[in-house]
Amino acid sequence: MNMYSQLYYELLRIRLVELEISKQYKKQKMRCPIHLSIGQEAIAVGICNNLLKKDKVVTAHRSHAHYLAKGGDLNAMLSELHGKKTGCSKGKGGSMHLIDLNVGVEAAVPIVGSTIPIGVGISWGLKLNNKKNICVIFFGDGATEEGVFLESLDFAVLHNLPVLFVCEDNNYSVYSQKKKRQSSKRNILKIAEGAGMKSKKIDGNNVFEIHQETKKIINQLKKKSGPYFLSLETYRHLEHCGPDNDDHLNYREKNYIKYWMNKCPISIAEKFLLKNNLITKNTIKEFKKKIISEINSGFDFANKSKFPKKNELEKDIYA
């Protein structure tokens, strides 16, 4: 499998996993809130494919794509969503608290902006221990409105830390468009540059462009060039929290929805691969068949797994 096909496969895998979660969620067996990554998968796949297992990742409430792209176990993730003891957080965290230290998924925390200083702390630890790895912090555009965001940028630059700040800008904080939350004169790249770090804007829905651009940036980071800030515009297909489409609420204009649906990362990747003869339609069918089989097996594993016992309630918790 060539590099392009591999990226597409991982993109498709996350999309099909999320679609099945959306479908199965209505059965009331997953009792935690879910924030699906449908439409935003390219950022996770494009960046995480340039990371080593020992590189660290921290993310927020919309964490499924990052977890899977970094190598997290699908069975463990689905079990966690079902609250089972075989879950990656032993059934105690749910969708918004995924973790897998074996592949460098250090934390997923739903408090907006909270993982930004956590990630900076992790990167500081890497530097203090003379590690050659980096930490990638994924967060939404709403998190850049938190005070700790600016403090974290300043600290990362001051100590020249090996950290990549990744802003997944889907333009909305729940139902509030960015223009209702931020000044039209605000420029997030200039804010990062004003703190003293390099910054760049990349198309958040083109997995191949993301992979190519971040490969160079990550290599620079590992040469101790200091922190870097990325802004990637993207679009979530479904509601902020939950398995459904909520466009009937009319908080996003029809032309806006149409524009972004035409920029679906799966479609962009598929068209590129077919046009350049890097994949066949039969191969795509085989990919889907293989992924669906894995997903069915994962849900079967989760459903058959047991719930934690009461005496495990206070084990492995921070507070």
Helices and strands as residue ranges (DSSP letters): H 3-24, G 25-27, H 41-48, E 56-59, H 64-69, H 74-81, G 95-97, G 101-103, E 105-108, H 115-128, E 135-140, G 141-145, H 147-158, E 163-169, E 172-173, E 176-177, G 178-180, H 188-195, E 198-203, H 207-221, E 228-233, G 247-249, H 254-261, H 265-275, H 281-304, G 310-312
